[in-house]
Amino acid sequence: MKITFILLFALLACGGVKVHAQSKNAIGLGLGLNTSREKNAGYGGLLQGEIKITKAVSITPYLSVEEPYYVVGGLSGRYYFNKLIYVSAGALGYFDSDYSGYGGTGGAGFILLSGRHQILDLNVHGDYLKKGSQVTPFAGLRLIYSFSFTRLE
């Protein structure tokens, strides 16, 4: 029993990895591509900010003009697992020529390129919008260039 405990403790001690998350204070511009069962693929652009809360957590407000929504404003939280991978979840409001409403969003992101103050990331997201009593799912990709006001590691 003691040997098993010692071996497990040694394995955990040697296998422990220090996480270097990379939330930041940044502003960015991006391009988006979205699709759903209801509508064909659409594209658009967005303006996004990122506000650092802790080393691994940030808040991300954004405003976009994307098909099939028309205009979308949202607020998401991000959690960075390390310098290259994050997940996000939040809420959004949209304005369409026929409808306006609200919904939720969730996704994952991958940092493709990173410099001392510049970042290029790919965000894969899924959105659920409520139109009256109907819920409509959307899926999309966003390629975002951001300038960080804080120096990145």
C-alpha positions as CSV (number, residue, x, y, z in Angstrom):
1,M,0.0,0.0,0.0
2,K,2.8,2.4,0.9
3,I,4.7,1.6,-2.3
4,T,1.6,2.3,-4.4
5,F,1.1,5.6,-2.6
6,I,4.7,6.6,-3.1
7,L,4.6,5.6,-6.8
8,L,1.4,7.6,-7.4
9,F,2.8,10.6,-5.6
10,A,6.0,10.5,-7.6
11,L,4.0,10.1,-10.8
12,L,1.8,13.2,-10.0
13,A,4.8,15.2,-8.9
14,C,6.7,14.5,-12.1
15,G,3.6,14.8,-14.3
16,G,2.5,18.2,-12.9
17,V,2.8,20.9,-15.6
18,K,2.6,24.6,-14.8
19,V,-0.1,26.3,-16.9
20,H,0.8,29.6,-18.6
21,A,-2.6,31.1,-19.6
22,Q,-2.6,34.3,-21.6
23,S,-5.7,36.5,-21.2
24,K,-5.0,40.1,-22.2
25,N,-6.3,43.6,-22.7
26,A,-6.8,43.8,-26.4
27,I,-8.9,45.1,-29.3
28,G,-9.4,43.3,-32.5
29,L,-11.0,43.0,-36.0
30,G,-12.2,39.8,-37.5
31,L,-14.0,38.1,-40.4
32,G,-16.7,35.5,-39.8
33,L,-18.4,32.7,-41.7
34,N,-21.7,31.3,-40.4
35,T,-24.2,28.6,-41.4
36,S,-27.5,27.1,-40.2
37,R,-30.2,24.7,-41.3
38,E,-32.5,27.6,-42.0
39,K,-30.2,29.8,-44.1
40,N,-27.2,29.4,-46.3
41,A,-23.7,30.3,-45.3
42,G,-23.1,34.0,-44.6
43,Y,-20.1,36.1,-43.9
44,G,-19.4,39.4,-42.1
45,G,-17.0,41.3,-39.9
46,L,-16.7,42.1,-36.2
47,L,-15.1,44.4,-33.7
48,Q,-14.0,42.7,-30.5
49,G,-12.5,43.7,-27.2
50,E,-10.9,41.6,-24.5
51,I,-10.6,42.6,-20.9
52,K,-8.3,40.6,-18.6
53,I,-9.8,39.6,-15.3
54,T,-7.1,37.0,-14.2
55,K,-4.2,35.3,-16.0
56,A,-6.6,32.7,-17.3
57,V,-10.0,34.5,-17.5
58,S,-11.2,37.5,-19.6
59,I,-14.4,39.1,-20.7
60,T,-14.9,39.6,-24.4
61,P,-17.5,42.2,-25.7
62,Y,-18.1,42.3,-29.4
63,L,-20.2,44.0,-32.1
64,S,-20.6,42.3,-35.5
65,V,-22.4,42.7,-38.8
66,E,-22.7,39.1,-40.0
67,E,-25.1,37.1,-42.2
68,P,-27.5,35.6,-41.3
69,Y,-28.1,37.8,-38.2
70,Y,-27.6,41.4,-39.5
71,V,-26.3,43.1,-36.4
72,V,-25.1,41.2,-33.2
73,G,-23.8,42.5,-29.9
74,G,-22.5,40.0,-27.3
75,L,-20.6,39.5,-24.1
76,S,-18.7,36.3,-23.5
77,G,-16.3,35.0,-20.9
78,R,-13.1,33.2,-21.9
79,Y,-11.1,30.7,-20.0
80,Y,-7.5,30.0,-21.3
81,F,-6.2,26.5,-20.7
82,N,-2.7,27.6,-22.0
83,K,-1.3,30.2,-24.3
84,L,-2.8,28.5,-27.4
85,I,-6.3,27.2,-26.5
86,Y,-9.4,28.8,-24.9
87,V,-13.1,28.1,-24.5
88,S,-15.8,30.8,-24.4
89,A,-19.4,31.1,-23.4
90,G,-21.8,34.0,-23.2
91,A,-25.0,35.8,-24.3
92,L,-25.8,37.8,-27.4
93,G,-28.5,40.1,-28.8
94,Y,-29.3,40.3,-32.5
95,F,-31.2,42.6,-34.8
96,D,-32.5,41.3,-38.1
97,S,-34.7,42.9,-40.7
98,D,-37.6,40.7,-39.6
99,Y,-36.7,39.8,-36.0
100,S,-34.7,40.9,-33.0
101,G,-34.0,38.8,-29.9
102,Y,-31.4,37.1,-27.8
103,G,-29.5,33.9,-27.5
104,G,-26.4,32.1,-26.2
105,T,-23.1,31.3,-27.6
106,G,-20.3,28.9,-26.8
107,G,-17.1,27.9,-28.6
108,A,-13.4,27.2,-28.6
109,G,-10.4,29.2,-29.9
110,F,-7.0,28.5,-31.1
111,I,-4.2,31.1,-31.2
112,L,-2.6,30.6,-34.7
113,L,0.1,33.3,-34.4
114,S,1.3,35.4,-31.5
115,G,3.8,38.2,-31.2
116,R,4.6,40.5,-28.3
117,H,1.5,42.6,-28.9
118,Q,-0.3,41.0,-31.9
119,I,-2.5,37.9,-32.0
120,L,-4.2,36.0,-34.8
121,D,-6.8,33.5,-33.5
122,L,-9.4,31.1,-35.0
123,N,-12.6,30.9,-33.1
124,V,-15.1,28.1,-33.7
125,H,-18.5,28.9,-32.2
126,G,-22.1,27.7,-31.9
127,D,-25.0,30.1,-31.3
128,Y,-28.6,29.5,-30.3
129,L,-31.0,32.3,-31.1
130,K,-34.6,32.6,-30.0
131,K,-37.0,33.9,-32.7
132,G,-40.4,34.2,-31.0
133,S,-41.0,30.6,-29.7
134,Q,-38.6,29.0,-32.2
135,V,-34.9,28.3,-31.3
136,T,-32.4,28.4,-34.2
137,P,-28.9,27.0,-34.0
138,F,-26.0,28.5,-35.9
139,A,-22.4,27.4,-36.3
140,G,-19.5,29.5,-37.4
141,L,-15.8,30.4,-37.7
142,R,-14.2,33.7,-36.9
143,L,-10.6,34.7,-37.8
144,I,-9.6,37.6,-35.5
145,Y,-6.6,39.9,-35.5
146,S,-6.1,41.5,-32.1
147,F,-3.7,44.1,-30.8
148,S,-2.8,43.6,-27.1
149,F,-2.2,46.6,-24.9
150,T,-0.3,44.3,-22.5
151,R,2.9,42.6,-23.5
152,L,2.4,38.9,-24.2
153,E,4.8,36.2,-22.9
